[in-house]
Amino acid sequence: MKIQMVDLRSQYEKIKTEIDTAILEVIQSSAFIKGQKVNEFEIALATFLNVKHVISCGNGTDAIQIALMALGLKAGDEVIIPTFTYVATAEVVALLGLKPLLVDVNPDTFCIDICQIEAKISPNTKAIIPVHLFGQCANMEEILLIAKKYYLFVVEDAAQAIGAQYTFKNGSTAFAGCIGDIGTTSFFPSKNLGCFGDGGAIMTNSDELAEKIRMICNHGQKVQYYHDCVGVNSRLDTIQASILLAKLPHLNSYTAARQKAANYYNELLKDNGDIICPFIGNNSTHVFHQYTIKLTGKLGSNRNLLKEFLKERGIPTMVYYPLCVHQQRAYKNWYNETDNFSISNNLVNQVLSLPMHSNLLETQQKYIVDNILEF
């Protein structure tokens, strides 16, 4: 079988009848926007995540923007974000006229470095956006303590970590996206829980925030044509909701398959000193949205040659991410010469993501690793 970075076709084939039936029901009902399946999915996901409110929206980027709007942040307010992340996290901060405070990341988890957050905080700082990168949670217990100390909001970017569980020191647990004031996620097709187009959701345990978020998603209205706040038009269409509703019962099995594949990669790669396998912290499970290795030594200095070598043998790989936020042309003005982003600056040259999905075969994994070791 051809090796895919993400094998969406095989995933679909396994539950084809469920998906096809769900789509057909929506077509026959003709309730393409705000149909009953949207409400059913929001309730089902809230139950799964053990969170009070789930509000669906158009995509994961919208979800972060709407979350920040719901908190009433104003132009010039400061928001702390990691510099090693997908640009969407930074993008919405810029669009809303907020001031970003970039922070380096932990070299093991790739999530925001909690030791560098407090030094960035000023009287104008209003929020922190921890990104649960590649499938495991940032150190939320410490982030919440910092937020409480400085009266900051916490908005979780859980687009890559749906289903990951965080464990606090007292033994209590919570799902990624359901720990801070607001959580956000994406249902982009390649995500662990993905639809067949664009989609996103916002999670919160606050009744007040949930009401405001719903209004913002719907042009700022609670009653049609009566607009109480400035809003946007961002919604999950009914066909996508029906697909997600069909896939949600399989999410735990998808996660287990990814974890099994990650364990096999770890076993195959464990004896190579130039390859550092993904780190899993004690306080979070890892759902492996990506299986990202770090290349060191001679292997690290030849990453692009390795990528080409593997490509010639039918093995796709990806670099997430080739540039940090502070290195992007669009955001160069955010960079301060006094900032120390040494970890992130190194990671962009070291990381390499291998194929990872719920239908990955061990024979494929062995072929992938054999070729890496041959190189």
C-alpha positions as CSV (number, residue, x, y, z in Angstrom):
1,M,0.0,0.0,0.0
2,K,1.1,3.5,-0.8
3,I,2.4,5.2,2.4
4,Q,0.3,8.3,3.3
5,M,1.2,11.1,5.7
6,V,-2.4,10.9,6.7
7,D,-4.6,8.2,5.3
8,L,-8.1,9.7,5.2
9,R,-9.4,7.3,2.5
10,S,-8.8,4.1,4.6
11,Q,-10.4,5.7,7.7
12,Y,-13.5,6.5,5.6
13,E,-13.7,3.1,4.1
14,K,-13.9,1.5,7.6
15,I,-17.0,3.4,8.5
16,K,-18.3,4.2,5.0
17,T,-21.9,3.1,5.7
18,E,-22.1,5.3,8.8
19,I,-20.7,8.3,7.0
20,D,-22.8,7.9,3.8
21,T,-25.9,7.4,5.8
22,A,-25.2,10.5,7.9
23,I,-24.6,12.7,4.8
24,L,-27.7,11.3,3.0
25,E,-29.9,12.1,6.0
26,V,-28.8,15.8,5.8
27,I,-29.3,16.0,2.1
28,Q,-32.8,14.5,2.4
29,S,-33.7,16.9,5.2
30,S,-32.2,19.9,3.3
31,A,-31.3,21.5,6.6
32,F,-27.8,22.4,5.5
33,I,-27.3,25.3,7.9
34,K,-28.1,25.1,11.6
35,G,-29.7,21.7,11.2
36,Q,-30.4,19.4,14.1
37,K,-27.2,17.5,13.7
38,V,-25.2,20.5,14.6
39,N,-26.8,20.7,18.0
40,E,-26.6,17.0,18.5
41,F,-22.8,17.0,17.8
42,E,-22.2,19.9,20.2
43,I,-24.0,18.0,22.9
44,A,-22.2,14.8,22.1
45,L,-18.7,16.4,22.1
46,A,-19.5,18.2,25.3
47,T,-20.4,14.9,26.9
48,F,-17.3,13.2,25.6
49,L,-15.0,16.0,26.9
50,N,-16.9,16.5,30.1
51,V,-17.3,20.2,29.5
52,K,-20.4,22.3,30.0
53,H,-20.5,24.0,26.6
54,V,-19.3,23.3,23.1
55,I,-20.0,25.9,20.4
56,S,-19.2,24.8,16.9
57,C,-17.8,27.3,14.3
58,G,-16.3,27.5,10.9
59,N,-12.7,26.5,11.6
60,G,-10.0,26.4,14.2
61,T,-8.7,29.8,13.4
62,D,-12.1,31.4,13.8
63,A,-12.4,29.6,17.1
64,I,-9.3,31.4,18.6
65,Q,-10.5,34.7,17.2
66,I,-14.0,34.3,18.6
67,A,-12.6,33.3,22.0
68,L,-10.5,36.4,22.2
69,M,-13.4,38.6,21.2
70,A,-15.6,37.0,23.8
71,L,-13.1,38.0,26.5
72,G,-13.5,41.6,25.5
73,L,-9.8,42.2,24.8
74,K,-9.1,45.6,23.2
75,A,-6.5,46.8,20.8
76,G,-3.2,47.1,22.5
77,D,-3.9,44.4,25.1
78,E,-1.0,41.9,25.3
79,V,-1.4,38.2,24.7
80,I,1.3,35.6,25.4
81,I,1.8,32.9,22.8
82,P,4.6,30.5,21.9
83,T,6.8,31.3,18.9
84,F,7.0,27.7,17.8
85,T,3.5,27.1,16.6
86,Y,1.3,27.2,13.5
87,V,0.7,30.7,12.4
88,A,-3.0,30.7,13.1
89,T,-2.4,31.3,16.8
90,A,-0.5,34.5,16.0
91,E,-2.7,35.5,13.1
92,V,-5.8,36.2,15.1
93,V,-3.8,38.2,17.6
94,A,-2.7,40.5,14.8
95,L,-6.1,40.7,13.2
96,L,-7.7,41.9,16.5
97,G,-5.0,44.6,17.0
98,L,-3.7,42.9,20.1
99,K,0.0,42.9,21.0
100,P,1.7,39.5,21.0
101,L,4.3,38.6,23.5
102,L,6.3,35.7,22.1
103,V,7.8,33.0,24.4
104,D,10.1,30.1,23.7
105,V,9.1,26.5,24.1
106,N,10.1,23.5,26.2
107,P,12.8,21.5,24.3
108,D,11.1,18.2,25.2
109,T,7.3,18.8,24.8
110,F,7.6,21.7,22.2
111,C,4.9,23.5,24.3
112,I,5.3,26.9,25.8
113,D,8.1,27.2,28.4
114,I,6.4,28.1,31.7
115,C,9.7,29.4,33.1
116,Q,9.7,32.2,30.6
117,I,6.1,33.4,30.9
118,E,6.3,35.6,33.9
119,A,9.2,37.7,32.6
120,K,6.9,38.8,29.7
121,I,4.0,39.9,31.8
122,S,3.2,43.6,32.1
123,P,0.1,45.6,33.4
124,N,-1.2,45.4,29.8
125,T,-1.0,41.6,29.6
126,K,-4.5,40.1,29.5
127,A,-4.2,36.5,28.3
128,I,-2.1,33.4,27.6
129,I,-2.6,31.1,24.7
130,P,-0.9,27.7,25.4
131,V,-0.7,25.5,22.3
132,H,-1.0,21.8,22.9
133,L,1.4,21.0,20.1
134,F,1.5,17.7,18.2
135,G,-0.9,16.0,20.6
136,Q,0.0,16.5,24.3
137,C,-1.0,19.3,26.8
138,A,1.2,22.1,27.9
139,N,2.0,22.4,31.6
140,M,-1.5,23.7,32.4
141,E,-1.3,23.5,36.2
142,E,1.6,25.9,36.2
143,I,0.0,28.1,33.6
144,L,-3.2,28.3,35.6
145,L,-1.2,29.4,38.7
146,I,0.5,32.1,36.7
147,A,-2.8,33.3,35.2
148,K,-4.4,33.4,38.7
149,K,-1.5,35.4,40.1
150,Y,-1.6,38.0,37.4
151,Y,-5.4,37.9,36.6
152,L,-4.9,36.6,33.1
153,F,-7.3,34.7,30.9
154,V,-6.2,31.3,29.5
155,V,-7.3,30.3,26.0
156,E,-6.2,26.8,25.0
157,D,-5.3,26.1,21.4
158,A,-6.2,22.4,21.4
159,A,-6.4,21.9,17.6
160,Q,-3.8,19.1,17.7
161,A,-4.7,17.5,21.0
162,I,-8.4,16.6,21.1
163,G,-8.8,13.7,23.4
164,A,-5.5,14.3,25.3
165,Q,-6.0,14.2,29.1
166,Y,-4.2,16.3,31.6
167,T,-3.6,15.1,35.1
168,F,-3.2,17.6,38.0
169,K,-1.0,17.0,41.0
170,N,-4.1,16.1,43.1
171,G,-5.0,13.3,40.6
172,S,-7.9,15.1,38.9
173,T,-8.0,15.0,35.1
174,A,-9.4,17.2,32.3
175,F,-9.3,17.0,28.6
176,A,-7.3,19.4,26.5
177,G,-9.3,22.5,25.7
178,C,-11.4,22.1,28.8
179,I,-9.0,23.4,31.4
180,G,-8.6,27.2,30.9
181,D,-11.3,29.9,30.5
182,I,-11.9,28.9,26.9
183,G,-10.6,26.1,24.7
184,T,-10.5,25.9,20.9
185,T,-10.1,23.1,18.4
186,S,-10.1,22.4,14.7
187,F,-11.9,19.7,12.7
188,F,-9.7,20.1,9.6
189,P,-9.8,16.7,7.8
190,S,-6.3,15.7,8.9
191,K,-7.0,16.3,12.5
192,N,-7.5,13.3,14.9
193,L,-11.2,14.1,14.7
194,G,-11.7,15.6,11.3
195,C,-14.6,16.4,9.1
196,F,-14.7,16.5,5.3
197,G,-14.0,20.2,5.0
198,D,-13.5,23.0,7.4
199,G,-14.8,23.1,11.0
200,G,-14.0,24.1,14.5
201,A,-15.3,24.4,18.0
202,I,-15.0,26.4,21.2
203,M,-15.3,24.9,24.7
204,T,-16.0,26.5,28.0
205,N,-17.5,25.8,31.4
206,S,-18.7,29.4,31.8
207,D,-22.4,30.1,31.0
208,E,-21.7,33.7,30.5
209,L,-18.9,33.2,28.0
210,A,-20.8,30.5,26.2
211,E,-23.7,32.9,25.6
212,K,-21.4,35.6,24.3
213,I,-19.5,33.1,22.1
214,R,-22.7,31.9,20.5
215,M,-23.7,35.5,19.7
216,I,-20.4,36.3,18.2
217,C,-20.5,33.3,16.0
218,N,-23.9,34.4,14.7
219,H,-23.3,38.0,13.7
220,G,-23.5,39.2,17.4
221,Q,-27.2,38.3,17.6
222,K,-29.1,36.2,20.1
223,V,-32.5,37.1,18.5
224,Q,-32.5,37.3,14.7
225,Y,-31.9,40.8,13.4
226,Y,-31.1,42.2,16.9
227,H,-27.4,42.6,17.2
228,D,-26.1,43.0,20.8
229,C,-22.4,42.9,20.0
230,V,-20.0,42.9,17.0
231,G,-19.8,39.4,15.7
232,V,-18.7,37.3,12.8
233,N,-20.3,34.7,10.6
234,S,-18.7,31.4,11.6
235,R,-20.7,28.1,11.7
236,L,-20.3,24.4,11.2
237,D,-22.5,23.3,8.5
238,T,-24.9,20.4,9.1
239,I,-23.2,17.9,6.7
240,Q,-19.9,18.4,8.5
241,A,-21.6,18.1,11.9
242,S,-23.2,14.8,10.8
243,I,-19.8,13.4,9.7
244,L,-18.2,14.4,13.0
245,L,-21.2,12.9,14.9
246,A,-20.5,9.6,13.1
247,K,-16.8,9.7,13.7
248,L,-16.8,10.8,17.4
249,P,-17.6,7.3,18.8
250,H,-14.5,6.1,17.0
251,L,-12.1,8.8,18.4
252,N,-10.9,6.6,21.3
253,S,-10.0,3.8,18.9
254,Y,-8.3,6.3,16.6
255,T,-6.2,7.6,19.5
256,A,-5.3,4.1,20.6
257,A,-4.2,3.2,17.1
258,R,-2.0,6.3,16.9
259,Q,-0.5,5.5,20.3
260,K,0.2,2.0,19.3
261,A,1.9,3.2,16.1
262,A,4.0,5.7,18.1
263,N,5.1,3.0,20.5
264,Y,6.3,0.8,17.5
265,Y,8.2,3.8,16.1
266,N,9.8,4.2,19.5
267,E,10.9,0.6,19.6
268,L,12.3,0.7,16.0
269,L,14.2,3.9,16.6
270,K,15.4,3.5,20.2
271,D,19.0,2.5,19.4
272,N,19.8,5.4,17.2
273,G,21.6,8.1,19.1
274,D,21.0,10.8,16.4
275,I,17.2,10.4,16.7
276,I,15.2,11.7,19.7
277,C,11.7,10.2,19.8
278,P,8.8,12.3,21.0
279,F,8.8,13.0,24.7
280,I,5.7,12.2,26.7
281,G,5.3,14.2,29.9
282,N,4.0,12.7,33.2
283,N,1.1,15.1,33.4
284,S,-0.5,14.5,29.9
285,T,-1.4,11.7,27.6
286,H,-0.2,12.1,24.0
287,V,-2.7,11.6,21.1
288,F,0.0,11.9,18.4
289,H,-1.5,14.3,16.0
290,Q,2.1,14.2,14.7
291,Y,4.9,11.8,15.4
292,T,7.8,14.3,15.4
293,I,11.4,13.3,15.9
294,K,14.4,15.5,16.6
295,L,17.4,14.9,14.5
296,T,20.8,15.6,16.0
297,G,24.5,15.1,15.1
298,K,25.3,14.4,11.5
299,L,21.6,13.4,10.8
300,G,20.4,16.8,12.0
301,S,22.7,18.7,9.7
302,N,21.4,16.6,6.7
303,R,17.7,16.7,7.3
304,N,16.8,18.0,3.9
305,L,18.9,15.2,2.3
306,L,17.1,12.7,4.4
307,K,13.7,14.1,3.4
308,E,14.6,13.7,-0.3
309,F,16.1,10.3,0.3
310,L,12.8,9.1,1.9
311,K,10.7,10.8,-0.8
312,E,12.5,8.9,-3.5
313,R,11.5,5.7,-1.7
314,G,7.8,6.7,-1.5
315,I,8.0,7.9,2.1
316,P,6.4,11.3,2.8
317,T,7.6,13.4,5.7
318,M,6.9,17.0,6.9
319,V,8.6,19.7,8.7
320,Y,6.3,21.3,11.3
321,Y,7.5,24.1,11.3
322,P,10.3,25.4,9.1
323,L,10.0,28.9,10.6
324,C,9.0,30.2,14.0
325,V,6.5,33.0,14.3
326,H,9.2,35.6,14.9
327,Q,11.0,34.5,11.8
328,Q,8.0,35.0,9.5
329,R,8.1,38.0,7.2
330,A,4.5,39.0,8.2
331,Y,5.4,39.0,11.9
332,K,9.0,40.3,11.9
333,N,8.0,43.4,13.8
334,W,7.1,41.3,16.8
335,Y,10.7,40.2,17.3
336,N,12.7,42.0,20.0
337,E,16.5,41.7,19.8
338,T,16.5,41.0,23.6
339,D,14.2,37.9,23.1
340,N,15.9,34.5,23.5
341,F,14.2,31.9,21.3
342,S,17.2,29.5,21.2
343,I,15.1,26.4,21.6
344,S,12.6,27.3,18.9
345,N,15.4,28.5,16.6
346,N,17.0,25.1,16.9
347,L,13.8,23.1,16.6
348,V,13.0,24.5,13.1
349,N,16.2,22.8,11.9
350,Q,15.8,19.6,13.9
351,V,12.2,18.4,13.7
352,L,10.9,15.9,11.2
353,S,7.4,14.4,11.3
354,L,6.9,10.9,10.1
355,P,3.7,9.4,8.7
356,M,1.1,9.0,11.5
357,H,-2.6,8.0,11.3
358,S,-5.0,5.4,12.7
359,N,-4.5,3.0,9.8
360,L,-0.7,2.9,9.7
361,L,0.6,-0.6,9.2
362,E,3.6,-2.0,11.1
363,T,5.1,-3.2,7.8
364,Q,5.0,0.4,6.6
365,Q,6.6,1.7,9.7
366,K,9.4,-0.8,9.5
367,Y,10.0,0.2,5.9
368,I,10.1,3.8,6.9
369,V,12.5,3.3,9.7
370,D,14.7,0.8,7.8
371,N,15.2,3.6,5.2
372,I,16.0,6.2,7.8
373,L,18.6,3.9,9.3
374,E,20.0,3.1,5.9
375,F,20.5,6.8,5.3
